[in-house]
């Protein structure tokens, strides 16, 4: 949600400072803009620490987060409970002091007092009906531009017979198996570096010390990637409270993600009609932001307002959602696809222990350069009569997955 909201805010500020009519190209004045409060806040019926993000709108052409630090933040329930939030080490990010869950039948109100004493409050938001993800499943399909791959769908069902409004998010991970399982770790000790290759001295020297590698570096599980698009659906187009066959993701058949094993966790948030409509407007604004030079978007009013100035504009929405989630696993073999290529090309470099003539760079210089680029030691080259031995190095993308993921499987990981 954060990326989408920033795009909307930036677009809105650009338009506000535009020169000329709404149908003419504009010239933005970056020195003139309104500093408006931006609130991103969601609590759910899942017991956890909840998060509120506070920031300010930026000047034109600036997409860095302009954080709102030093605020007081709390949520009040209709039963009289108060949940305090404290600013974390990351400025502008406020975490609830305790874990809690929104309860069915209760309403919740967000309160904010900024460091300059200005007060903001949301409307009362009721915890919506629970929904259940009844199924998450992949199907072979072709996307809108003719690429074949796998679409992931979710079926959702309501629980109390009333209309259902759902926002979907997902987190994906995949298994990484490198092309090479390197046997060694190595260091360059007692290093003397000669950086002047033209003076004829060639003094780069070191002791290459290698040991057997004991830590797994060839099998990893990618760092989780969270969806950053707005996906919504509702039960109005279907009978009853069922929402079947909502597409939440597409993976092309040749994407590396499918090479070993792929996992997707789909989350379905039951939300109010007002929340659903708000994100529909945000989504439409994002679709049109490439045409902002000829279209003037209106202010997207959320459910948060100033307690002191009814004309002050505030961006954002305080959400109270009900969460259901489900995880599935699959890979290319489940669909009869050929195995996707590895994401990088294997580069192998063999270097003799012997020095090359000056001027450099010498073999020693080359080894220092490879070490700086994190090339891995994959083997030792045997020597022969009159021929010194050497070393075999491979590029890190094909031999060490630890920069792309964890080398310990997550607790929930399932193999076939």
C-alpha positions as CSV (number, residue, x, y, z in Angstrom):
1,X,0.0,0.0,0.0
2,X,2.8,2.4,0.8
3,X,4.1,2.6,-2.8
4,X,0.7,3.2,-4.2
5,X,-0.1,6.0,-1.7
6,X,3.2,7.8,-2.3
7,X,2.5,7.8,-6.1
8,X,-1.0,9.3,-5.5
9,X,0.4,11.9,-3.1
10,X,3.2,12.9,-5.5
11,X,0.8,13.2,-8.4
12,X,-1.6,15.3,-6.3
13,X,1.1,17.7,-5.2
14,X,2.4,18.1,-8.8
15,X,-1.1,19.0,-9.9
16,X,-1.6,21.5,-7.1
17,X,1.4,23.5,-8.1
18,X,0.9,23.2,-11.8
19,X,0.9,26.3,-14.0
20,X,-1.7,26.6,-16.7
21,X,-5.0,24.9,-17.4
22,X,-5.7,21.2,-16.7
23,X,-5.5,20.4,-20.4
24,X,-2.1,22.0,-21.0
25,X,1.3,20.6,-20.1
26,X,2.3,21.9,-16.7
27,X,5.5,23.2,-15.2
28,X,5.9,22.1,-11.6
29,X,7.2,24.6,-9.0
30,X,9.1,22.4,-6.6
31,X,9.5,25.1,-4.0
32,X,5.7,25.4,-3.5
33,X,3.7,22.5,-2.0
34,X,1.4,21.7,1.0
35,X,2.9,19.6,3.8
36,X,0.0,17.2,4.3
37,X,-0.1,14.4,6.9
38,X,0.0,10.9,5.4
39,X,-1.4,8.0,7.5
40,X,-1.1,4.3,6.7
41,X,-2.7,2.3,9.5
42,X,-4.3,-1.1,9.6
43,X,-5.3,-3.4,12.5
44,X,-6.7,-6.8,12.0
45,X,-8.4,-9.6,14.0
46,X,-5.0,-11.4,14.1
47,X,-3.2,-11.2,17.4
48,X,0.0,-9.3,16.6
49,X,1.8,-6.0,17.0
50,X,0.1,-3.6,14.6
51,X,1.8,-0.7,12.7
52,X,1.0,2.9,11.9
53,X,3.1,4.8,9.4
54,X,3.2,8.6,9.5
55,X,4.8,10.8,7.0
56,X,4.4,14.1,5.2
57,X,3.9,14.9,1.5
58,X,7.1,15.7,-0.4
59,X,8.1,18.4,-2.8
60,X,7.7,17.7,-6.5
61,X,10.0,15.0,-7.9
62,X,10.9,13.7,-4.4
63,X,9.9,10.2,-3.6
64,X,11.8,9.7,-0.4
65,X,9.7,9.1,2.7
66,X,9.3,12.4,4.6
67,X,8.7,10.9,8.0
68,X,6.5,12.4,10.8
69,X,8.4,11.7,13.9
70,X,7.7,12.3,17.6
71,X,3.9,11.8,17.4
72,X,1.6,10.2,20.0
73,X,-0.5,7.4,18.5
74,X,-3.2,5.3,20.1
75,X,-6.3,3.3,19.2
76,X,-9.5,3.3,21.2
77,X,-12.1,0.5,21.1
78,X,-15.9,0.9,21.7
79,X,-15.4,-1.2,24.9
80,X,-13.1,1.4,26.4
81,X,-9.8,-0.3,25.8
82,X,-6.8,1.9,24.7
83,X,-3.9,0.5,22.7
84,X,-0.8,2.7,22.8
85,X,1.7,2.9,20.0
86,X,5.4,3.8,20.3
87,X,7.8,5.0,17.6
88,X,10.3,2.3,16.6
89,X,13.9,2.7,15.7
90,X,12.7,3.5,12.2
91,X,11.4,7.1,12.4
92,X,7.8,7.5,11.4
93,X,7.0,3.9,12.2
94,X,4.8,3.3,15.2
95,X,4.2,-0.1,16.7
96,X,1.6,-1.1,19.2
97,X,3.1,-1.6,22.7
98,X,1.2,-4.9,23.1
99,X,-0.1,-7.5,20.7
100,X,-3.8,-7.4,20.2
101,X,-6.6,-8.4,17.8
102,X,-9.7,-6.5,16.7
103,X,-12.8,-8.2,18.0
104,X,-16.0,-8.9,16.2
105,X,-18.8,-6.5,17.1
106,X,-16.4,-3.8,18.3
107,X,-15.5,-0.5,16.7
108,X,-12.0,1.2,16.8
109,X,-10.8,4.8,16.4
110,X,-7.3,6.0,15.6
111,X,-6.0,9.1,17.4
112,X,-2.8,11.0,16.5
113,X,-1.2,14.0,18.1
114,X,1.8,15.3,16.1
115,X,4.9,16.7,17.7
116,X,3.6,20.3,17.1
117,X,0.4,19.5,19.0
118,X,-2.0,19.1,16.1
119,X,-4.7,16.4,16.7
120,X,-6.1,14.0,14.2
121,X,-8.8,11.4,14.6
122,X,-10.4,8.7,12.4
123,X,-14.0,7.7,12.1
124,X,-15.1,4.7,14.1
125,X,-14.4,1.5,12.1
126,X,-16.2,-1.7,12.9
127,X,-14.5,-5.1,12.6
128,X,-15.9,-6.6,9.4
129,X,-17.3,-10.1,9.1
130,X,-14.9,-12.9,8.9
131,X,-14.1,-14.4,5.5
132,X,-12.3,-17.7,4.7
133,X,-10.0,-18.5,1.9
134,X,-11.5,-21.8,0.8
135,X,-8.9,-22.5,-1.9
136,X,-5.7,-21.2,-3.4
137,X,-4.7,-22.9,-6.7
138,X,-2.4,-22.5,-9.7
139,X,-3.5,-22.9,-13.3
140,X,-1.6,-22.8,-16.6
141,X,-2.7,-19.7,-18.4
142,X,-1.6,-16.9,-20.8
143,X,-1.4,-13.3,-19.5
144,X,-2.7,-10.2,-21.3
145,X,0.5,-9.9,-23.4
146,X,0.5,-13.5,-24.6
147,X,3.1,-14.9,-22.1
148,X,2.4,-18.4,-21.0
149,X,2.8,-19.3,-17.3
150,X,0.9,-19.9,-14.1
151,X,-1.9,-17.8,-12.7
152,X,-2.6,-18.2,-9.0
153,X,-6.3,-17.9,-8.0
154,X,-8.0,-17.6,-4.6
155,X,-11.6,-18.5,-3.7
156,X,-13.1,-16.6,-0.7
157,X,-16.3,-17.2,1.2
158,X,-18.2,-14.9,3.6
159,X,-19.6,-16.1,6.9
160,X,-22.6,-14.1,7.9
161,X,-24.6,-13.8,4.6
162,X,-23.9,-10.1,4.0
163,X,-21.9,-8.7,1.0
164,X,-18.2,-9.4,1.1
165,X,-15.5,-6.8,0.1
166,X,-12.0,-8.3,0.0
167,X,-8.5,-6.9,-0.5
168,X,-5.8,-9.4,-1.4
169,X,-2.1,-9.4,-0.8
170,X,0.5,-12.1,-1.1
171,X,4.1,-13.0,-0.1
172,X,6.2,-15.2,-2.4
173,X,9.4,-17.2,-1.8
174,X,11.3,-19.7,-3.9
175,X,14.1,-22.2,-3.4
176,X,17.5,-21.4,-4.8
177,X,20.0,-24.1,-5.7
178,X,23.3,-22.8,-7.1
179,X,25.0,-24.2,-10.2
180,X,28.2,-24.9,-8.1
181,X,28.6,-26.1,-4.6
182,X,32.0,-24.6,-3.6
183,X,34.1,-26.6,-1.2
184,X,36.3,-23.9,0.2
185,X,36.4,-20.6,2.1
186,X,39.5,-18.5,1.6
187,X,41.2,-15.3,2.7
188,X,44.1,-13.3,1.5
189,X,46.4,-12.8,4.4
190,X,49.5,-10.5,4.7
191,X,48.2,-8.7,1.7
192,X,50.5,-6.1,0.0
193,X,48.8,-4.4,-2.9
194,X,50.6,-2.7,-5.7
195,X,48.2,-0.4,-7.6
196,X,50.7,1.1,-10.0
197,X,50.9,-1.5,-12.7
198,X,53.2,0.6,-15.0
199,X,56.2,1.1,-12.7
200,X,57.7,-2.3,-13.3
201,X,57.7,-3.4,-9.7
202,X,54.7,-5.7,-9.5
203,X,54.8,-6.0,-5.7
204,X,51.3,-7.4,-5.0
205,X,51.7,-10.4,-2.7
206,X,49.7,-12.3,-0.1
207,X,49.2,-15.7,1.5
208,X,46.1,-17.4,0.2
209,X,44.7,-19.4,3.1
210,X,41.8,-21.8,2.4
211,X,39.7,-24.0,4.6
212,X,36.9,-26.4,4.0
213,X,33.5,-24.6,3.8
214,X,31.2,-25.8,6.6
215,X,28.3,-23.5,6.1
216,X,25.7,-24.3,3.4
217,X,25.9,-21.7,0.6
218,X,24.4,-23.7,-2.3
219,X,20.7,-24.1,-1.1
220,X,18.8,-21.0,0.0
221,X,15.3,-19.8,0.3
222,X,14.7,-16.3,-1.2
223,X,14.0,-13.4,1.0
224,X,10.2,-12.9,1.1
225,X,8.7,-10.5,-1.5
226,X,5.4,-8.8,-0.7
227,X,2.9,-7.8,-3.4
228,X,2.8,-4.0,-4.1
229,X,-0.3,-3.7,-6.2
230,X,-3.9,-3.3,-5.2
231,X,-6.0,-6.4,-5.8
232,X,-9.7,-6.3,-4.7
233,X,-12.9,-8.1,-5.4
234,X,-16.5,-8.3,-4.0
235,X,-19.4,-10.7,-3.9
236,X,-21.8,-8.4,-5.8
237,X,-21.0,-10.1,-9.1
238,X,-21.6,-13.6,-7.7
239,X,-24.4,-15.4,-6.0
240,X,-24.4,-15.4,-2.2
241,X,-21.3,-14.4,-0.4
242,X,-18.8,-16.4,-2.5
243,X,-15.9,-14.7,-4.4
244,X,-14.5,-17.4,-6.6
245,X,-11.5,-17.3,-9.0
246,X,-9.8,-14.1,-8.2
247,X,-6.4,-13.9,-9.8
248,X,-3.7,-12.7,-7.4
249,X,-0.5,-13.4,-9.2
250,X,1.1,-14.5,-12.5
251,X,4.5,-16.2,-13.0
252,X,5.9,-16.7,-16.5
253,X,6.9,-20.3,-17.2
254,X,10.5,-19.4,-17.8
255,X,10.9,-17.4,-14.6
256,X,13.6,-18.7,-12.3
257,X,11.2,-18.7,-9.4
258,X,9.7,-22.0,-10.8
259,X,13.1,-23.7,-11.3
260,X,13.2,-25.5,-7.9
261,X,10.2,-24.9,-5.7
262,X,7.9,-21.9,-5.3
263,X,5.7,-20.8,-2.4
264,X,3.0,-18.2,-2.2
265,X,1.1,-17.1,0.9
266,X,-2.2,-15.4,0.0
267,X,-3.9,-13.1,2.4
268,X,-7.5,-12.0,2.1
269,X,-8.7,-9.1,4.1
270,X,-12.4,-8.6,4.7
271,X,-13.0,-4.9,4.7
272,X,-15.8,-2.3,4.9
273,X,-17.4,-0.9,1.8
274,X,-15.8,2.5,2.5
275,X,-12.4,1.0,2.7
276,X,-13.0,-1.0,-0.5
277,X,-14.1,2.2,-2.3
278,X,-11.1,4.1,-1.1
279,X,-8.6,1.6,-2.5
280,X,-10.6,1.4,-5.7
281,X,-10.0,5.1,-6.2
282,X,-6.3,4.7,-5.3
283,X,-6.0,1.9,-7.9
284,X,-7.7,4.0,-10.6
285,X,-5.4,6.9,-9.8
286,X,-2.3,4.7,-10.2
287,X,-3.6,3.5,-13.5
288,X,-3.9,7.0,-14.8
289,X,-0.7,8.5,-13.4
290,X,1.1,8.3,-16.7
291,X,-1.5,10.8,-18.1
292,X,-1.3,13.4,-15.3
293,X,-0.2,16.2,-17.7
294,X,-3.7,16.2,-19.1
295,X,-5.9,15.0,-16.3
296,X,-6.3,16.6,-12.9
297,X,-7.0,14.0,-10.2
298,X,-9.2,15.0,-7.3
299,X,-8.4,14.7,-3.6
300,X,-9.0,11.2,-2.3
301,X,-10.7,11.7,1.0
302,X,-10.1,9.0,3.6
303,X,-11.6,8.5,7.0
304,X,-9.0,10.6,9.0
305,X,-9.5,14.3,9.7
306,X,-8.0,17.1,11.7
307,X,-9.7,17.6,15.1
308,X,-9.1,21.4,14.9
309,X,-9.4,22.4,11.2
310,X,-12.1,20.8,9.2
311,X,-10.6,22.1,6.0
312,X,-7.2,20.5,6.5
313,X,-6.6,17.7,4.1
314,X,-5.2,14.4,5.4
315,X,-4.2,11.5,3.2
316,X,-4.8,7.9,4.2
317,X,-7.3,5.5,5.7
318,X,-7.5,3.7,9.1
319,X,-8.4,0.1,8.3
320,X,-9.9,-2.5,10.5
321,X,-9.8,-5.8,8.6
322,X,-10.5,-9.5,9.2
323,X,-7.7,-11.7,7.9
324,X,-7.7,-15.2,6.3
325,X,-4.6,-16.7,4.7
326,X,-3.5,-19.8,2.9
327,X,-0.1,-21.1,1.5
328,X,0.6,-23.4,-1.4
329,X,3.7,-24.8,-3.0
330,X,4.5,-25.8,-6.6
331,X,7.2,-25.9,-9.3
332,X,7.6,-26.2,-13.1
333,X,7.1,-30.0,-13.1
334,X,3.5,-29.6,-11.9
335,X,2.6,-28.1,-15.2
336,X,4.8,-30.0,-17.7
337,X,7.1,-27.0,-18.3
338,X,10.8,-27.3,-19.1
339,X,13.0,-26.3,-16.2
340,X,13.7,-22.6,-16.3
341,X,17.2,-21.4,-16.8
342,X,19.3,-20.3,-13.9
343,X,19.2,-16.6,-13.4
344,X,22.9,-16.0,-14.1
345,X,25.6,-17.4,-16.4
346,X,28.4,-19.4,-14.8
347,X,31.8,-17.7,-15.0
348,X,34.8,-19.8,-14.2
349,X,38.3,-18.4,-13.9
350,X,41.5,-20.4,-13.6
351,X,44.6,-18.6,-12.4
352,X,48.1,-20.0,-12.1
353,X,50.1,-19.5,-8.9
354,X,53.0,-18.2,-11.0
355,X,53.6,-14.5,-11.6
356,X,53.1,-13.1,-15.0
357,X,55.7,-10.6,-16.3
358,X,55.6,-6.9,-15.4
359,X,53.9,-4.6,-16.1
360,X,50.8,-5.9,-14.4
361,X,48.2,-6.6,-13.6
362,X,49.8,-9.9,-12.5
363,X,48.1,-13.1,-11.6
364,X,48.3,-12.0,-7.9
365,X,46.5,-8.7,-8.9
366,X,43.8,-10.7,-10.6
367,X,43.2,-12.9,-7.5
368,X,42.9,-9.7,-5.4
369,X,40.4,-8.3,-7.9
370,X,38.3,-11.5,-7.8
371,X,38.3,-11.6,-4.0
372,X,37.0,-8.0,-4.1
373,X,34.2,-9.2,-6.3
374,X,33.4,-12.1,-4.0
375,X,34.4,-14.8,-6.4
376,X,34.3,-18.1,-4.7
377,X,37.2,-20.7,-4.6
378,X,35.9,-23.8,-6.3
379,X,39.0,-25.9,-6.6
380,X,42.8,-26.2,-6.7
381,X,44.6,-26.8,-9.9
382,X,47.2,-29.6,-9.7
383,X,50.8,-28.7,-10.5
384,X,53.1,-30.5,-12.9
385,X,56.8,-30.6,-13.6
386,X,57.8,-27.1,-14.5
387,X,54.2,-25.9,-14.3
388,X,52.9,-24.4,-11.0
389,X,49.5,-25.2,-9.7
390,X,46.7,-22.7,-9.3
391,X,43.2,-21.9,-8.3
392,X,39.7,-22.1,-9.8
393,X,37.3,-19.4,-9.0
394,X,33.6,-19.0,-9.9
395,X,31.3,-16.0,-9.9
396,X,29.2,-15.6,-6.6
397,X,25.8,-15.5,-8.4
398,X,26.3,-19.1,-9.3
399,X,28.1,-20.4,-6.2
400,X,26.8,-18.5,-3.1
401,X,23.1,-17.9,-2.6
402,X,23.4,-16.3,0.9
403,X,23.0,-12.8,-0.5
404,X,19.7,-13.7,-2.0
405,X,18.1,-15.7,0.8
406,X,18.4,-17.6,4.0
407,X,20.4,-20.9,3.9
408,X,18.0,-22.4,6.5
409,X,14.5,-23.4,5.3
410,X,11.6,-21.5,6.9
411,X,9.6,-23.5,9.5
412,X,6.6,-23.7,7.1
413,X,8.6,-24.9,4.0
414,X,7.4,-28.1,2.4
415,X,9.2,-30.2,-0.2
416,X,7.3,-32.5,-2.5
